[in-house]
């Protein structure tokens, strides 16, 4: 679970750059920190209802961080740091059925030229998990990435190396919204990532996708959804 404190709601006006947006909150305009450097074009539209976490640090340049956006009738969490926390907590509490309840989980562990989000040990099994937060959705299909990601593709190839070295390798897509029925890589946005993901699946890397239950001040892991790799990749 990811729980935010001191959350208020506002209205999105415009994105100034990757890190800053202008919003209307508590009766006045504010420049706020955007906790996601992705494009988010289908979410961050003028007039959208948003959730903001108020910082308690008086020395911070921005008073608020933008953590969630309402799309139609549902909330979408856009905090790029939240998926790691949610998956880590879910592993420790046994909420991800493929893993059971893990007691030995470490965060940010180096392997080769990469640093994977999670490392776990269970009985005689050791493995790595790379977590990807997903905010792009169309007609119930969640897609990643929403912008080209050379770093993400590199992680996939490093995970394949880990599998060849005897580790259990996993790429975990956490859909930061409810009501998606399928996850698929975004071939149109990043063909290299999509092809690498399909190759990784053939080479023994396990792919997982779960949706989440989102409130303006919370993000909780939900149910497993289907991973569909395109045949034409």
BAFI-3210 file (N, C-alpha, C; in Angstrom, 3 decimals, decimal comma, padded with zeros to 6 digits):
// residues 233
n [1|2|3|4|5|6|7|8|9|10|11|12|13|14|15|16|17|18|19|20|21|22|23|24|25|26|27|28|29|30|31|32|33|34|35|36|37|38|39|40|41|42|43|44|45|46|47|48|49|50|51|52|53|54|55|56|57|58|59|60|61|62|63|64|65|66|67|68|69|70|71|72|73|74|75|76|77|78|79|80|81|82|83|84|85|86|87|88|89|90|91|92|93|94|95|96|97|98|99|100|101|102|103|104|105|106|107|108|109|110|111|112|113|114|115|116|117|118|119|120|121|122|123|124|125|126|127|128|129|130|131|132|133|134|135|136|137|138|139|140|141|142|143|144|145|146|147|148|149|150|151|152|153|154|155|156|157|158|159|160|161|162|163|164|165|166|167|168|169|170|171|172|173|174|175|176|177|178|179|180|181|182|183|184|185|186|187|188|189|190|191|192|193|194|195|196|197|198|199|200|201|202|203|204|205|206|207|208|209|210|211|212|213|214|215|216|217|218|219|220|221|222|223|224|225|226|227|228|229|230|231|232|233]
n.u [000,841|000,431|000,336|-000,751|-000,155|-001,825|-003,426|-004,888|-007,429|-007,462|-007,461|-006,183|-004,110|-001,906|001,046|004,238|006,909|008,819|008,859|007,322|004,089|001,227|-001,454|-004,794|-005,673|-007,194|-008,353|-006,478|-003,745|-001,068|002,312|003,369|005,057|005,547|005,197|006,196|007,931|007,060|005,097|002,214|000,051|-002,633|-003,750|-002,989|-004,681|-006,150|-008,282|-008,718|-009,505|-007,443|-005,205|-003,282|-000,359|000,478|003,462|005,409|007,702|009,155|011,142|011,055|010,785|008,388|005,090|003,314|002,908|001,986|-000,004|-002,089|-004,603|-007,851|-009,487|-012,074|-014,319|-012,655|-009,800|-006,361|-003,241|-000,211|002,283|005,551|007,275|005,766|004,893|007,068|007,109|004,534|004,558|006,676|005,633|003,423|004,638|005,785|003,548|002,200|000,429|000,706|000,133|001,807|004,246|003,849|004,245|006,921|009,810|012,349|013,281|014,882|015,597|016,554|018,984|022,125|023,043|025,217|025,419|023,265|020,746|018,451|014,982|014,000|015,148|014,944|014,790|013,841|013,487|015,276|015,566|016,614|016,131|015,417|013,415|012,037|010,273|007,665|005,802|002,568|000,695|-000,702|-003,567|-006,019|-009,204|-009,501|-007,129|-003,960|-000,855|002,691|005,809|004,905|006,455|009,504|011,980|015,097|016,489|014,684|014,630|017,263|017,229|015,676|017,338|019,438|018,066|017,635|020,250|020,613|018,887|020,165|022,357|021,413|019,506|016,112|014,094|012,104|009,716|007,650|004,625|002,897|-000,246|-001,467|-004,155|-007,657|-009,715|-008,603|-008,238|-006,235|-002,701|-000,273|002,796|003,804|004,022|003,908|004,938|007,474|009,322|011,669|011,733|009,417|010,043|012,245|011,034|009,390|011,334|012,634|010,644|010,620|013,106|012,921|012,294|009,965|006,795|004,627|001,488|-000,490|-003,423|-004,486|-006,083|-007,251|-007,286|-007,633|-005,743|-004,458|-002,849|-003,356|-002,510|-004,168|-005,848|-004,594|-003,850|-004,205|-001,275|-000,392|001,459|002,316|001,855|003,060|005,398]
n.v [-001,200|002,238|005,138|008,413|011,503|014,466|015,269|017,123|018,244|019,475|021,459|020,762|022,807|023,432|021,847|022,798|021,940|018,876|018,404|020,269|021,663|023,771|024,492|024,762|025,352|025,285|027,815|029,387|029,889|027,570|026,489|023,216|020,146|017,521|014,141|012,347|011,743|010,986|011,253|011,472|012,565|011,963|012,121|014,446|016,905|020,053|021,247|018,841|016,914|016,698|015,136|016,239|016,095|017,682|019,201|019,018|020,291|023,289|024,508|023,669|024,201|023,895|023,681|021,585|018,164|016,488|013,703|012,070|011,676|012,327|010,382|010,313|008,606|007,462|007,267|007,788|006,880|008,670|008,702|007,986|006,725|005,234|002,555|000,731|000,713|-000,269|-002,852|-004,029|-004,030|-005,690|-008,125|-008,794|-009,196|-011,246|-010,846|-011,231|-013,751|-015,408|-015,408|-015,933|-015,508|-013,542|-013,260|-012,347|-009,778|-007,375|-003,977|-002,140|-003,474|-004,264|-005,651|-006,777|-004,279|-002,896|-001,784|-003,467|-003,227|-004,880|-007,581|-011,000|-013,804|-017,152|-020,132|-022,321|-020,544|-017,674|-014,366|-011,603|-008,663|-006,392|-003,442|-001,822|001,043|001,673|003,916|004,434|003,861|002,351|001,716|-000,303|-001,665|-001,776|-000,111|-000,026|001,405|004,944|006,681|006,623|004,397|003,851|003,054|001,319|-000,780|-001,640|-002,677|-004,956|-006,610|-006,955|-008,384|-010,765|-011,673|-012,159|-014,319|-016,253|-016,538|-018,006|-016,954|-016,256|-014,436|-011,513|-009,315|-006,800|-005,348|-002,754|-001,647|001,498|001,971|001,021|-001,582|-002,444|-004,951|-006,225|-006,290|-004,929|-004,533|-001,300|-001,110|000,752|003,061|002,326|000,263|-001,203|-001,773|-003,357|-005,564|-006,555|-007,323|-009,434|-011,246|-011,670|-013,028|-015,434|-016,313|-017,058|-015,140|-014,037|-012,545|-010,229|-008,739|-006,499|-004,823|-001,847|-000,507|002,655|005,604|009,140|009,530|007,104|004,033|000,810|-002,620|-004,592|-006,874|-009,661|-009,297|-010,141|-010,722|-009,821|-010,521|-009,188|-010,870|-010,007|-008,779]
n.w [000,000|-000,717|000,997|001,173|002,820|003,998|001,727|-000,895|-003,189|-006,560|-009,598|-012,778|-014,794|-016,677|-018,024|-017,275|-017,610|-017,611|-014,889|-013,531|-012,986|-013,540|-011,438|-010,062|-006,850|-003,671|-004,048|-005,410|-007,778|-008,272|-008,623|-009,055|-008,129|-010,425|-010,116|-012,013|-014,925|-017,382|-020,459|-020,272|-021,641|-022,178|-019,727|-018,231|-018,778|-019,500|-016,995|-015,724|-012,815|-009,973|-007,576|-004,886|-002,930|-000,007|000,895|003,876|004,252|004,807|003,334|000,764|-002,772|-004,189|-003,008|-003,242|-004,443|-007,371|-007,435|-008,353|-010,917|-012,154|-014,484|-016,629|-014,745|-012,890|-010,715|-011,469|-010,492|-010,621|-009,598|-009,968|-008,242|-006,551|-007,425|-006,853|-004,049|-003,470|-004,655|-003,260|-000,619|-001,079|-001,694|000,748|002,269|001,091|-001,077|-003,747|-005,772|-007,278|-006,031|-003,343|000,208|000,969|002,951|002,826|001,256|-000,679|-001,542|-004,482|-005,722|-007,022|-010,156|-012,549|-014,965|-014,112|-011,783|-010,085|-009,095|-007,002|-004,972|-004,135|-001,904|-001,526|-000,004|-001,918|-003,955|-005,727|-006,797|-009,086|-009,393|-011,575|-011,519|-013,215|-013,529|-014,785|-016,619|-018,894|-020,806|-022,937|-023,925|-021,974|-022,162|-020,907|-021,376|-021,900|-022,791|-022,212|-023,428|-025,326|-023,993|-023,372|-021,138|-019,904|-021,768|-021,585|-018,993|-019,412|-020,988|-019,180|-017,246|-018,597|-018,668|-015,965|-015,575|-017,131|-015,543|-013,491|-011,784|-010,757|-012,850|-013,131|-014,554|-013,609|-014,132|-012,886|-012,965|-012,698|-012,011|-011,960|-013,507|-015,963|-018,420|-019,793|-020,343|-022,522|-024,344|-025,599|-028,706|-030,796|-029,661|-028,642|-030,185|-029,791|-027,040|-026,847|-028,490|-027,121|-024,742|-025,540|-026,410|-023,987|-022,559|-023,932|-023,209|-020,610|-018,684|-016,359|-016,773|-015,294|-014,477|-012,701|-011,619|-009,824|-006,889|-006,628|-004,792|-004,104|-002,074|-001,756|-002,845|-003,750|-004,215|-006,673|-008,654|-010,596|-014,054|-017,547|-019,511|-022,696|-025,428|-028,494|-031,578|-033,878|-033,198]
ca.u [000,000|001,051|-000,604|-000,286|-000,647|-002,102|-003,833|-005,970|-007,778|-007,396|-007,737|-004,980|-004,139|-000,978|002,360|005,276|007,992|008,693|008,801|006,482|002,793|000,428|-002,754|-005,641|-005,947|-007,533|-008,716|-005,433|-002,850|000,172|003,205|003,534|005,967|004,910|005,973|006,315|008,515|006,463|004,327|000,920|-000,758|-004,051|-004,189|-002,787|-005,400|-006,694|-009,569|-008,804|-009,433|-006,175|-004,911|-001,979|000,142|001,108|004,738|005,572|009,041|008,997|012,233|010,871|010,373|006,974|004,342|002,550|003,288|000,833|000,115|-003,148|-005,457|-009,103|-009,769|-013,487|-014,833|-011,712|-008,527|-005,132|-002,064|000,884|003,535|006,444|007,972|004,806|004,817|008,066|006,657|003,342|004,942|007,488|004,703|002,583|005,460|005,972|002,264|001,637|-000,698|000,990|000,018|002,906|005,407|003,527|004,712|008,380|010,323|013,675|013,191|015,717|015,320|017,665|020,139|022,900|023,435|025,837|025,455|021,966|020,284|017,054|014,159|013,832|015,833|014,284|015,227|012,811|013,971|016,505|015,400|017,029|015,656|015,301|012,154|012,051|008,896|007,329|004,495|001,856|-000,369|-001,340|-004,645|-006,978|-010,249|-009,263|-005,809|-002,870|000,323|003,951|005,874|004,177|007,525|010,624|012,775|016,314|016,813|013,808|015,096|018,506|016,850|015,195|018,493|020,147|017,286|017,930|021,564|020,422|018,289|021,227|023,281|020,786|018,508|014,746|013,947|010,707|009,369|006,329|003,942|001,831|-001,155|-001,808|-005,587|-008,511|-010,595|-007,943|-008,336|-005,064|-001,510|000,537|003,809|003,382|004,866|003,935|005,761|008,849|009,439|012,813|011,299|008,431|010,744|013,074|010,155|008,973|012,507|012,859|009,663|011,100|014,353|012,669|011,930|008,537|006,112|003,470|000,747|-001,566|-004,004|-004,475|-007,243|-006,705|-008,010|-006,763|-004,667|-004,002|-002,646|-003,327|-002,448|-005,461|-005,897|-003,742|-004,484|-003,539|-000,193|-000,520|002,553|001,818|002,476|003,793|006,601]
ca.v [000,000|003,559|006,038|009,791|012,356|015,875|015,320|018,031|018,129|020,715|021,390|020,886|023,876|023,087|021,351|023,757|021,093|017,493|018,331|021,314|021,948|024,815|023,972|025,654|024,625|026,124|029,159|030,169|029,164|027,081|025,629|022,005|019,120|016,369|012,977|011,425|012,461|010,496|012,251|011,607|013,513|011,634|012,347|015,827|017,783|021,216|021,046|017,546|016,919|016,114|014,998|016,810|015,883|018,897|018,970|019,619|020,885|024,718|024,962|023,155|025,228|023,704|023,296|020,366|017,196|015,930|012,253|011,320|012,433|011,639|010,191|009,924|008,480|006,745|007,909|007,166|007,328|008,941|008,773|006,964|006,032|004,437|001,118|-000,058|000,579|-001,111|-004,236|-004,472|-004,317|-006,827|-009,332|-009,103|-009,566|-012,379|-010,449|-011,580|-015,201|-016,121|-015,419|-016,283|-014,516|-013,512|-012,572|-011,796|-008,939|-006,181|-002,993|-001,511|-004,369|-004,178|-006,837|-006,343|-002,830|-002,336|-001,912|-003,881|-002,657|-005,790|-008,877|-011,845|-015,181|-018,014|-021,507|-022,408|-019,676|-016,284|-013,720|-010,159|-008,143|-005,013|-002,955|-000,737|001,635|001,867|004,930|004,591|002,890|002,641|000,693|-001,403|-002,255|-000,984|-000,192|000,563|002,716|006,033|007,429|005,704|004,193|003,061|002,485|000,173|-001,859|-002,128|-003,508|-006,249|-007,425|-007,303|-009,429|-012,003|-012,117|-012,686|-015,644|-017,150|-016,741|-018,893|-016,272|-016,158|-013,063|-011,101|-007,930|-006,641|-004,133|-002,366|-000,720|002,437|002,260|-000,170|-001,908|-002,873|-006,411|-006,757|-005,459|-005,232|-003,492|-000,264|-001,284|001,978|004,054|001,869|-001,076|-001,895|-002,297|-004,414|-006,741|-007,077|-007,970|-010,727|-012,109|-012,022|-014,045|-016,690|-016,692|-017,480|-014,049|-014,072|-011,258|-010,117|-007,472|-006,358|-003,493|-001,286|000,246|004,000|006,722|010,315|009,463|005,724|003,126|-000,557|-003,631|-005,196|-008,240|-010,001|-009,184|-010,881|-010,127|-010,258|-010,079|-009,181|-011,894|-009,356|-008,110]
ca.w [000,000|-000,675|001,661|001,152|003,900|003,678|000,320|-001,272|-004,596|-007,316|-011,035|-013,592|-015,802|-017,762|-017,642|-017,654|-018,108|-017,122|-013,433|-012,945|-013,601|-012,920|-011,039|-009,262|-005,616|-002,515|-004,432|-006,085|-008,665|-007,678|-009,381|-008,256|-008,630|-011,066|-009,685|-013,133|-016,064|-018,623|-021,217|-019,581|-022,409|-022,108|-018,349|-017,791|-019,697|-018,805|-016,360|-015,045|-011,354|-009,560|-006,156|-004,575|-001,572|000,505|001,569|005,201|004,262|004,509|002,469|-000,586|-003,736|-004,491|-001,812|-003,488|-005,471|-008,069|-007,275|-009,031|-011,847|-012,449|-015,906|-016,653|-013,385|-012,030|-010,411|-011,955|-009,753|-011,560|-008,831|-010,522|-007,164|-005,779|-007,739|-006,134|-002,666|-003,439|-004,942|-002,116|000,477|-001,466|-001,582|002,169|002,865|000,366|-001,918|-005,138|-005,626|-007,920|-005,147|-001,970|001,178|001,025|004,134|002,520|000,062|-000,585|-002,583|-005,187|-005,655|-008,256|-010,901|-013,801|-015,156|-013,734|-010,402|-010,151|-008,030|-005,881|-004,939|-003,141|-001,674|-000,945|-000,010|-002,712|-005,123|-005,622|-007,998|-009,225|-009,931|-012,054|-011,466|-014,130|-013,305|-016,056|-016,524|-020,200|-021,015|-024,001|-024,053|-021,048|-022,391|-020,347|-022,245|-021,439|-022,131|-022,879|-024,087|-025,536|-022,787|-023,555|-019,824|-019,701|-022,638|-020,979|-017,850|-019,903|-021,374|-017,949|-016,595|-019,310|-018,188|-014,611|-015,725|-017,610|-014,425|-012,524|-010,962|-011,244|-013,333|-013,234|-014,857|-012,993|-014,572|-011,968|-013,635|-011,630|-012,126|-011,975|-014,638|-017,195|-018,535|-020,486|-020,501|-023,694|-024,587|-026,538|-029,885|-031,596|-028,980|-028,445|-030,777|-029,210|-025,747|-027,079|-029,012|-026,036|-023,770|-026,102|-026,358|-022,585|-022,198|-024,520|-022,549|-019,238|-017,776|-016,058|-016,903|-014,422|-014,527|-011,721|-011,535|-008,473|-006,410|-006,460|-004,199|-004,158|-001,080|-001,567|-003,974|-003,237|-005,262|-006,966|-009,182|-011,735|-015,371|-018,619|-020,291|-024,076|-026,281|-029,872|-032,442|-034,967|-032,685]
c.u [000,876|000,011|-000,004|-000,912|-000,937|-002,452|-005,004|-006,256|-007,751|-007,741|-006,442|-005,150|-003,219|000,332|003,409|006,471|007,815|008,407|007,779|005,173|002,144|-000,958|-003,526|-006,048|-006,216|-007,747|-007,645|-004,542|-001,572|000,995|003,546|004,517|005,162|005,766|006,061|006,839|007,988|005,597|002,955|-000,058|-002,254|-004,621|-004,125|-003,367|-006,028|-008,092|-009,717|-008,736|-008,172|-006,104|-003,472|-001,607|000,891|002,385|004,767|006,965|008,940|010,056|012,089|010,357|008,897|006,255|003,650|003,249|002,023|000,961|-000,961|-004,006|-006,734|-009,316|-011,159|-013,962|-013,848|-010,438|-007,378|-003,972|-000,917|002,238|004,463|007,224|007,049|004,800|005,828|007,624|005,486|003,699|005,773|006,584|003,857|003,353|005,599|004,683|001,529|000,482|-000,476|001,134|001,181|004,124|005,101|003,993|006,228|008,823|011,668|013,614|014,029|015,424|016,616|018,958|020,818|023,160|023,997|025,927|024,150|021,729|018,792|016,293|014,114|014,647|015,160|014,958|014,077|013,246|015,254|016,462|015,847|016,609|015,607|013,933|012,371|010,604|008,714|005,923|003,844|000,701|-001,137|-002,362|-005,540|-007,920|-009,970|-007,937|-004,744|-001,617|001,520|004,975|005,000|005,160|008,692|011,523|013,963|016,700|015,969|014,221|016,379|018,210|016,385|016,369|019,328|019,402|017,501|019,288|021,454|019,829|019,338|022,239|022,655|019,756|017,114|014,496|012,498|010,612|007,901|005,745|002,786|000,995|-001,721|-003,247|-006,337|-009,114|-009,891|-008,005|-007,090|-003,923|-000,786|001,608|003,367|004,321|004,997|004,849|007,224|008,979|010,577|012,451|010,364|009,096|011,608|012,229|009,705|010,137|012,767|011,898|010,077|012,330|014,165|012,407|010,415|007,941|004,841|002,790|-000,390|-002,127|-003,954|-005,818|-006,722|-007,723|-007,101|-005,569|-004,107|-003,772|-002,449|-003,282|-003,806|-005,317|-004,939|-004,517|-003,610|-002,415|-000,275|000,617|002,125|002,591|003,334|005,037|007,818]
c.v [001,252|004,514|007,441|010,568|013,752|016,055|016,282|017,842|019,497|020,468|021,620|022,001|023,539|022,581|022,318|023,038|019,700|017,422|019,273|021,469|023,103|024,252|025,050|024,869|025,613|027,584|029,986|029,258|028,775|026,378|024,437|021,048|017,969|015,143|011,900|012,204|011,955|011,556|012,521|012,515|013,246|011,863|013,813|016,787|018,916|020,923|019,734|017,725|016,163|015,998|015,433|016,488|017,128|018,548|019,677|020,237|022,364|025,254|024,478|024,245|025,119|023,160|021,944|019,466|016,592|014,402|011,460|012,258|011,633|011,607|009,591|009,810|007,799|007,547|007,081|007,742|007,547|009,037|007,654|006,207|005,077|002,952|000,257|-000,319|-000,381|-002,580|-004,813|-004,876|-005,555|-008,145|-009,759|-009,590|-010,655|-012,054|-010,713|-013,095|-015,962|-016,263|-015,956|-015,172|-014,607|-012,732|-011,909|-011,045|-007,685|-005,271|-002,463|-002,327|-004,410|-005,561|-006,368|-004,832|-002,153|-002,499|-002,232|-003,394|-003,551|-007,070|-009,712|-013,205|-015,939|-019,459|-021,557|-021,512|-018,260|-015,582|-012,206|-009,807|-006,697|-004,553|-001,777|-000,231|001,997|002,844|005,111|003,478|003,332|001,457|-000,536|-002,114|-001,302|-001,195|000,505|000,367|003,747|007,009|006,462|005,605|003,274|002,375|001,242|-001,022|-002,469|-003,050|-004,894|-007,148|-007,826|-008,419|-010,770|-012,560|-012,741|-014,095|-016,651|-017,457|-017,577|-018,251|-016,420|-014,693|-012,703|-009,624|-007,754|-005,303|-003,856|-001,292|000,215|002,946|000,938|-000,389|-002,087|-004,400|-007,047|-005,763|-005,899|-004,165|-002,555|-000,244|000,009|003,037|003,627|000,424|-001,866|-002,523|-003,486|-005,692|-007,384|-007,829|-009,341|-011,715|-012,584|-013,116|-015,415|-017,223|-016,990|-016,383|-014,069|-012,666|-011,277|-008,774|-007,527|-004,951|-003,020|-000,637|001,619|004,931|007,945|010,228|008,061|005,019|001,730|-001,552|-004,301|-006,616|-008,413|-009,825|-009,869|-010,061|-010,694|-009,653|-010,213|-010,167|-011,273|-008,616|-008,886]
c.w [000,000|-000,116|001,687|002,306|003,360|002,197|000,135|-002,753|-005,266|-008,769|-011,801|-014,628|-016,967|-017,183|-018,172|-018,261|-017,501|-015,629|-012,789|-013,732|-012,871|-012,645|-010,287|-008,021|-004,480|-002,881|-005,103|-006,926|-007,930|-008,741|-008,509|-008,926|-009,223|-010,776|-010,757|-014,327|-017,404|-019,284|-020,622|-020,320|-022,316|-020,709|-017,950|-018,824|-018,887|-018,255|-015,622|-013,532|-010,929|-008,040|-005,913|-003,134|-001,130|001,258|002,921|005,367|003,876|003,545|001,026|-001,514|-004,085|-003,264|-001,977|-004,513|-006,058|-008,063|-008,020|-009,871|-012,063|-013,961|-016,016|-015,206|-012,434|-011,828|-010,972|-011,155|-010,743|-010,860|-009,290|-009,459|-006,400|-006,138|-006,993|-004,697|-002,560|-003,669|-003,793|-000,951|000,172|-001,386|-000,124|002,828|002,088|-000,542|-003,407|-005,199|-006,252|-007,010|-003,752|-001,038|001,304|002,259|003,876|001,192|000,282|-001,767|-003,174|-005,058|-007,021|-008,841|-012,234|-013,875|-014,752|-012,240|-010,473|-008,921|-006,794|-006,075|-003,863|-003,042|-001,039|-001,118|-000,830|-003,954|-004,802|-006,913|-007,925|-009,806|-010,343|-012,174|-012,425|-013,820|-014,634|-015,853|-017,832|-020,417|-022,161|-024,114|-023,190|-021,218|-021,852|-021,182|-021,603|-022,552|-022,828|-023,523|-024,275|-024,305|-023,054|-022,252|-019,551|-020,536|-022,092|-019,804|-018,294|-020,269|-020,159|-017,203|-017,287|-018,888|-016,802|-014,661|-016,187|-016,515|-013,311|-011,613|-011,586|-011,616|-013,585|-013,625|-014,491|-013,409|-013,609|-012,634|-012,572|-011,744|-012,075|-013,354|-015,971|-017,248|-019,138|-020,400|-021,763|-023,860|-025,700|-027,741|-030,679|-030,975|-028,894|-028,923|-030,135|-027,869|-025,941|-027,573|-027,929|-025,022|-024,276|-026,083|-024,936|-022,130|-022,723|-023,794|-021,055|-018,234|-017,591|-016,120|-016,061|-014,633|-013,513|-011,824|-010,087|-008,165|-005,996|-005,823|-004,287|-003,195|-000,867|-002,887|-003,399|-004,381|-005,416|-007,461|-010,359|-013,032|-016,418|-019,246|-021,698|-024,905|-027,730|-030,738|-033,530|-034,488|-033,132]
res [x|x|x|x|x|x|x|x|x|x|x|x|x|x|x|x|x|x|x|x|x|x|x|x|x|x|x|x|x|x|x|x|x|x|x|x|x|x|x|x|x|x|x|x|x|x|x|x|x|x|x|x|x|x|x|x|x|x|x|x|x|x|x|x|x|x|x|x|x|x|x|x|x|x|x|x|x|x|x|x|x|x|x|x|x|x|x|x|x|x|x|x|x|x|x|x|x|x|x|x|x|x|x|x|x|x|x|x|x|x|x|x|x|x|x|x|x|x|x|x|x|x|x|x|x|x|x|x|x|x|x|x|x|x|x|x|x|x|x|x|x|x|x|x|x|x|x|x|x|x|x|x|x|x|x|x|x|x|x|x|x|x|x|x|x|x|x|x|x|x|x|x|x|x|x|x|x|x|x|x|x|x|x|x|x|x|x|x|x|x|x|x|x|x|x|x|x|x|x|x|x|x|x|x|x|x|x|x|x|x|x|x|x|x|x|x|x|x|x|x|x|x|x|x|x|x|x|x|x|x|x|x|x]
***
